[in-house]
């Protein structure tokens, strides 16, 4: 489930875990009642401290996305799909707006920004992964 987590990303690992769960619920890959991997299982798979996974699960519980059954595991709550979808979209739109504003402030044209967005959409990249070389090549300044 957490195969897209990148411990080298600038995004904190616990945030990546929280986002991965929220995105999976928003997209329908996780449904109400589905069980998340145990803290131990996830931490071993990712090679991270179990406290990091536990923090993510606690945060998700505070957000109302999951619930814990003591001794049984962590499960997706009922009725959180719309909440996850709306909050994910709001966060993504906000981040896209920031990035586009930064690009414009750095002198990039709308055409350049659109070309990068189109190329990015055409990749099979996953969240938190390395930027594909083809996209990095587009970062070269035009002379």
Backbone torsions as a table, in degrees:
resi	resn	phi	psi	omega
1	UNK	NA	-35.6	-175.6
2	UNK	-103.2	33.5	-177.0
3	UNK	-67.2	-16.9	-179.8
4	UNK	-89.7	-3.2	-178.9
5	UNK	-68.1	131.8	-177.8
6	UNK	-123.9	108.2	-177.1
7	UNK	-68.8	-9.7	179.4
8	UNK	-98.2	-0.7	-179.6
9	UNK	-70.4	157.7	175.3
10	UNK	-75.9	-11.4	176.7
11	UNK	-87.5	129.4	-179.1
12	UNK	-55.9	142.9	-177.3
13	UNK	-59.0	-42.0	-178.6
14	UNK	-64.0	-33.5	177.1
15	UNK	-69.9	-39.6	177.2
16	UNK	-59.8	-42.1	179.4
17	UNK	-63.9	-47.5	179.1
18	UNK	-59.1	-46.8	179.9
19	UNK	-63.9	-40.2	-179.5
20	UNK	-60.1	-43.3	178.4
21	UNK	-66.4	-47.6	-178.9
22	UNK	-62.0	-42.3	178.9
23	UNK	-64.7	-39.4	179.8
24	UNK	-66.2	-37.7	176.6
25	UNK	-68.4	-45.1	-179.0
26	UNK	-60.2	-36.8	-177.6
27	UNK	-87.9	-7.1	179.4
28	UNK	89.8	1.1	178.0
29	UNK	-70.8	-28.4	172.4
30	UNK	-115.3	137.1	-178.0
31	UNK	-122.2	164.7	178.2
32	UNK	-51.9	132.3	179.3
33	UNK	91.1	-13.4	177.4
34	UNK	-66.4	143.0	-178.8
35	UNK	-96.6	137.1	174.5
36	UNK	-83.3	159.6	175.7
37	UNK	-60.5	150.8	177.9
38	UNK	-63.9	159.6	178.5
39	UNK	-56.6	-46.4	-178.9
40	UNK	-62.5	-47.8	-179.0
41	UNK	-59.8	-47.1	-178.7
42	UNK	-65.6	-43.0	-177.9
43	UNK	-66.4	-38.6	178.2
44	UNK	-67.1	-42.8	-179.4
45	UNK	-63.0	-40.1	-177.2
46	UNK	-87.5	-14.4	-178.0
47	UNK	69.0	38.9	-179.3
48	UNK	-125.5	169.0	179.4
49	UNK	-66.4	134.3	178.1
50	UNK	-56.7	-28.1	178.6
51	UNK	-62.6	-30.5	179.0
52	UNK	-66.6	-45.0	178.4
53	UNK	-66.1	-43.3	179.8
54	UNK	-60.0	-40.6	178.1
55	UNK	-61.6	-44.8	178.9
56	UNK	-59.0	-46.2	-178.7
57	UNK	-65.2	-39.2	176.5
58	UNK	-63.5	-44.2	178.4
59	UNK	-61.4	-43.5	178.5
60	UNK	-62.3	-34.7	178.1
61	UNK	-69.5	-42.5	177.6
62	UNK	-61.8	-36.6	177.9
63	UNK	-71.4	-13.5	-179.5
64	UNK	86.0	9.5	-177.5
65	UNK	-82.0	-34.3	-179.6
66	UNK	-128.2	166.1	171.0
67	UNK	-136.1	153.7	-178.4
68	UNK	-109.6	133.2	170.4
69	UNK	-107.4	110.0	-174.9
70	UNK	-50.7	126.4	179.1
71	UNK	79.0	-6.5	-177.5
72	UNK	-111.4	-39.6	179.7
73	UNK	139.2	-169.9	-178.1
74	UNK	-113.8	131.7	-173.5
75	UNK	-128.9	155.3	177.0
76	UNK	-76.4	132.3	178.8
77	UNK	-70.8	158.9	174.0
78	UNK	-79.1	147.0	172.9
79	UNK	72.6	20.9	-178.7
80	UNK	-103.3	-0.4	-176.0
81	UNK	-60.0	-50.0	-178.1
82	UNK	-63.9	-40.2	178.7
83	UNK	-61.4	-47.4	179.9
84	UNK	-62.8	-42.0	-179.0
85	UNK	-63.6	-48.0	-177.9
86	UNK	-65.3	-46.9	-178.6
87	UNK	-66.6	-37.2	177.9
88	UNK	-64.2	-45.6	-179.4
89	UNK	-64.0	-42.5	179.2
90	UNK	-60.9	-44.8	-179.9
91	UNK	-64.0	-43.2	-178.1
92	UNK	-67.5	-43.9	178.6
93	UNK	-61.8	-40.9	177.7
94	UNK	-62.3	-43.6	179.7
95	UNK	-66.8	-41.1	178.3
96	UNK	-62.0	-42.2	179.1
97	UNK	-60.4	-44.1	178.1
98	UNK	-59.7	-46.1	-177.0
99	UNK	-65.9	-43.9	179.3
100	UNK	-63.8	-41.7	178.4
101	UNK	-62.7	-41.2	176.5
102	UNK	-63.0	-42.9	-179.7
103	UNK	-61.5	-44.1	178.8
104	UNK	-64.9	-41.2	178.9
105	UNK	-63.6	-29.4	179.4
106	UNK	-84.9	2.0	175.6
107	UNK	95.4	6.7	178.1
108	UNK	-75.7	144.3	179.2
109	UNK	-85.3	161.6	176.9
110	UNK	-59.0	-37.2	179.4
111	UNK	-62.9	-43.8	178.6
112	UNK	-63.7	-44.1	-179.4
113	UNK	-62.2	-44.8	179.1
114	UNK	-63.0	-39.8	179.4
115	UNK	-62.7	-42.0	178.8
116	UNK	-65.9	-42.6	178.6
117	UNK	-62.1	-43.7	179.1
118	UNK	-62.5	-45.3	179.7
119	UNK	-64.3	-39.3	179.5
120	UNK	-64.8	-41.3	179.2
121	UNK	-64.4	-27.1	-178.3
122	UNK	-80.3	-9.3	-179.6
123	UNK	-88.3	164.7	174.8
124	UNK	-99.0	25.1	-177.3
125	UNK	-63.8	152.9	178.7
126	UNK	-111.3	159.9	177.9
127	UNK	-58.9	144.3	174.0
128	UNK	71.6	4.1	179.0
129	UNK	-82.9	176.7	177.5
130	UNK	-70.1	147.8	177.4
131	UNK	-72.0	127.8	179.9
132	UNK	-59.6	146.2	-178.6
133	UNK	-56.3	-38.1	-179.5
134	UNK	-60.7	-36.7	178.2
135	UNK	-75.2	-39.1	177.8
136	UNK	-60.2	-35.6	179.2
137	UNK	-62.4	-28.7	-179.8
138	UNK	-74.8	-9.3	-179.4
139	UNK	-82.0	-9.3	178.9
140	UNK	-64.0	129.6	-178.5
141	UNK	-66.6	138.3	175.6
142	UNK	-77.1	139.9	-179.0
143	UNK	-102.1	NA	NA
